[in-house]
Amino acid sequence: MTAATANGIVIAYHTYGPAGGVPLLLVHGFSQQLTAWAPEWIEGFTRVGLRVIAYDNRDTGLSRKFDGRIPDFAAITAAMRAGAKPDAPYTLDDMAADAAGLLDALGIESAHVAGVSMGGMIAQLLALNHPGKVRSLTLIFTTSGDRGLPPSSPEAHLALTTPAPGHDRASVVEHTVKGRRAYSSTGFAVDEAQVAAHAGRCYDRMYYPEGALRHWAAILTAAPRGERLRDLQVPALVLHGSADTLLPAAHGRELAGCIPGAEYHEIEGWGHDMPLAVMPIVHGLMLPFMEKAEMARAKARPT
């Protein structure tokens, strides 16, 4: 395991591509570990010379676990309804501080940052709370957290939050494949054998469903970020799919509208997943965006 102490905790990570390449930090979503990134996804960046840093969020993979700190969701809901501060084991701000700490531990002053789903929420807070760390921000099927945005479809919500019926490998893999159908792409072929293979690799590395409870509490208790994002001075690219049933496309449109100068692309038939067929499109949008941001950064440096 390659690990670093970041924000006072152990964070497992892996780097890909040339050590001297322009850094790109990938922030994964709800309960996902770094092995959930497809090799094709990573290679789309390393082939142009980027140094990619992928890591396990706290409570996933081989990073620090917060064992036994089980959220009281009834108390959290009651506090939020009453306008009081809910009690959660940790916050998305803490998870953003983990990302900032990892960059520090690796000696990286700043990086391009891309976050998917919950990882996009963390990436927003990394840019807001630690702006000097972020060269550009790519936000993929994520949200500002505005309370008035459309909810997930009932099927997608259940698929995300319902635990597997058993803890054995076969049950978990089958549950993952079945659940993904509720929010997968409709316009791009989804290879369920590949989904199953990814789920199996992640299970073999670290199966830790308890951590998902604390991730969910962090998402639920996070304050909406829209107003803060209106002051963000970081180049931003927002990507969303028209077929996303977990976070409908209105979330992406609203998010892009919150960030000054943000570039928005809505991909027809894309869901809340990353099938191989959509990756060239996403790479084709991200790479020139990051290149443009890198060129602007170079021009802004004092000579």
N, C-alpha and C positions, 0 to 999 in steps of 0.2 A: 504493500500500500504506500502511495505517495501522499503525505499529509503535511499540513502546516498548522501552526497555532494562529488563529485569526479571531479577533474580537474575543479573545480569552477562551476559545474552545478549539477542538481539533476538527479541521475540515479536510476531507479527502478530496484530491483533485487529480487531474491528468492533463498534460499539455500535449499538443499535436502541432506538427509543422516546425519550421525553422525557429531556433531560439531567438534569432535577431529579427524575426518578422513583426509586423505591426500587430499588436495584441487585440484579440477578440474574446471577450468573456461571454460564455453562454450560461444563461440562468434557466434551469428547468422548472417545470411546473409541479403541481400538487402531487406529493408523495413519490415523485420520480427521481431516480438516481442517475448518475452520469452514464451508466451503461445503456440507458434508454435512448441516447442519441444514436441514430443509425450511422454506420461508417460512411455511407454515401453523403450524409448531411455534413459530417466533419470534412470529408474530402473536397466538398464543394468550396471550402474556404482555404484549406491548406494547399490546394493545387495552384492557387494564385499567390502563395507565399505568406499568408497570414499565420500568426501564431495563435492557435486556439486553446483557450483554457476552459475546461469543463470541470464541474465539481459537484459533489453531493451536498445539497442543502442540509442543514442541521436536521436530525431525526430521519435521515435517509441514508441508504448505502452504508459506507464505512465512516461517516462523520459522527460527531458527538450525538448520543441519544439522551433524551431527557426522561428516562425510565420512571414510570409510576406517577407522573404528573398528569393525571387524567382530567381534561376539561369538564366542568359542570355546565353542560349546554343549556339546561333549564335556567340556571342562574345567569348565564351570559345573556340569554334572550330576555329575561326579566329586567336586567340592568339596562340593556339597550332600549327597551320599551319605556323605561322610566327616565331615560336621558342620563343615566349614570355611567361611570366608567366600568366596563365589564372586566372581570378577572380572567385573564388568559395566561397560560404558561410563558408565552413570549409573543412578540408582535412581528408583523412584516418589517417594521423598522429595524428590529433586531436582526432579521435575516438579511436586510440590506447592509447593515453594519458588518455582517459576516463576509459579504462579497467585497466590501471595501477593505476589510482586514486581510482577506486573501490576496488581493492585489498588492497591498503593502508587504505582506510576507514574501511575495514573489519578486519584490523589487520593481514592480510595475507602477509607474506614476499615474498613468491613465490608460484606458482601453476603450475600444468600441464595445458596446454592450448590447446583447440581444437576449430578450426574455420572452418565453412563451407562457401563456395562461397565467397561473400564479407567479411564474418567473417574470412575466411582464409587469406584474404589480410590484414585485421586489425591485425590478430594474427601474421603474419610475421613482421609487423611494431612494434608490442609490443615486440617481441623477438629482433628486431634490435635496437630499440630506448631505450628499458628498459630491457636489457638482464638479469639482476638479478632477474627479476620477473618471469622468465619462466624456469620451471624445465624440461619440454619437450614440443614439439610442434607437434600437429597432424593437418595436413592440408587436408581438405576434399573437393573434386571437386572444386579446386580453381586454381589460376594462379600467376605467377610472374609479369604479366603485360607486358611481352615482346611484342613489337609491331608487330613482325613478325610471331606470332603464329596464327593458323587458327581461323577465326571468328566463331561466333555462326551461326547456320543455320538461314536463313531468318525467318522461322516460329518461332523458339525459341526466336530470338531477339524481334520480334513483340509481342510474348506472354508475355515477361518480361516487355516491355516498353509501351505497349498500355494500357491506363486506362480503367476501367470498363465503360460500356455505361451509367450507372446510379449510384447514390450513395446510393440507398436503399439496404438493406441486401441481398435480393434475387438476385439482379443484380450482386452484388459484389461476392457472393458465386459462382454463376453460371459462372461468368467470370474467377474466380480463378481455378475452376475445369477444364474448357475448356482450359485455358492457360497452365496448367500443362501437358496436353497431348502432347504438343510440345517438351517437354524435359524430359518426365518421362522414367522410366526404361522399357526395353523390355524383360529382362530376369527374372523379379520378378513381381509378381502380385501386381497391384496398386489398392487399395480399394478406389474408388472414393467417396463412402459414407463417408469414414474416412477423405478424403481430404476436403470434404464439411463441415463435422463437425468441423474440425480444423479451417477452414476459418470462419465459423460462430462464434466460440468462440473468435477468434481474433477480428472480426468485433464488437462483443458485448462489448469487453473490451475497444478497441480504434480503431476507423476507422479514419485514418489520411493520406490520399494520398499525401498531400503536402510534407510530409517528404521524400517521395520516390524521389522527384525531387532533393532534396539536396544530398541524398545518391548517386544518379546517377552522379551528378556533381563531388562528391568526387572521385568516381571510375574513371570517365573520365580524371580527371586532375592529377591523381596519377602518379608519375614517375615510370618507370619499376624498379623492385627490384632485378633483377637477379644478377647484379654485387655485390651489397651489401650482398646478401645472401651467396656468395662464402666465406665470412669471418665469417659466423655464427658458433658459437661454442655451439650449443644447440642440443640435440638429436631430430631428426625429423622423422616423419612418414608421408608419402604422400599417400593418398588413392584417387583413381579416378575410374570412370566407363568407359567401352568401348563404352557404348551407350549414353554418354553425348553429347547432341547437343548444349547445351548452352556454355559450355567450353569443346571443344573436348579433348579427352584423351591426345593429344600432349601437352596440357598445364600441366597436371600432370607429364608427363615424363620429360619435360623440367625443371619444378620446382624442382623435385627430383634431377636432374642433377646439379642444381645450389648449393644445400646445401651439404656441406661435410658430407659424411657418412650417408646420408638420406636413409631410408628404403622405398621402393616403392612397392605398390600393385595395380594392375589394375584388377578390378572385372568385369568379363564378363557379359554383359547385364544390368549393372547398369547405370542409367541415372543421371540426376541432381535433385535427390529427395531421400527421405529416407523411402521407403516402409518398412512395418513391416518385410517382409521376408529377407531383406538385413541386418537388424540390428544385428542379431546374428553373422553374418560374420564380420561386422565392430567392434562390441564389442570384438570378438575373436582375432582381430588384435591389437586393441588399448590396451586392458587390459594387455597382457604380455609385450607390448612395454613400457607402463608406469611403470609397475613393475620393468622391467630391468633398466629403467632410474632412478627410485627411489633407487634401490639397489646400482647403481653406484654412486649416489649422497651421499648415506650414507657412502660408502667406502671412498669417497674423503674428508669427513669431518675430520678436525683435532681431534685427540683423546686427 
